[in-house]
Amino acid sequence: MTHLRSSTFALRATADRSSFGAARGASYRGVGRACLAVAATLRWRVAFTVVVLLGGGSSVFACPVCFGAEESSMIDGTKLGVLVMLGILFAVQGAFVAFFLYLRKRAKHIADIDFDSEWSELQRGSRTS
């Protein structure tokens, strides 16, 4: 009877190992396929970038309004627009920083109040003892 149980266990263990190996191999094949897909995409992107940089020349780096233009009112307006957008960006970021500093100050103040109230309770408890 014990021989039958041990052989049944051995068969189950063998079946489990073989199915585990098959599953593990399948997952490795999936990872390999994913790596090949990423490598192919990367190759296409690099090739496209090289073609654009070599084929486009310097006209790729500037818009038609600014490329080779004299100082005009359109260029001045563009520069002013960029400065306004930077000003708005820094104002919003400054507001976030100020808000978090306010929260930090408020949390510290509340922690100090809690500490003072706990300390006064301990002082009262030691006087009554």
Beta strands, then each sheet from edge to edge (+ up, - down):
end
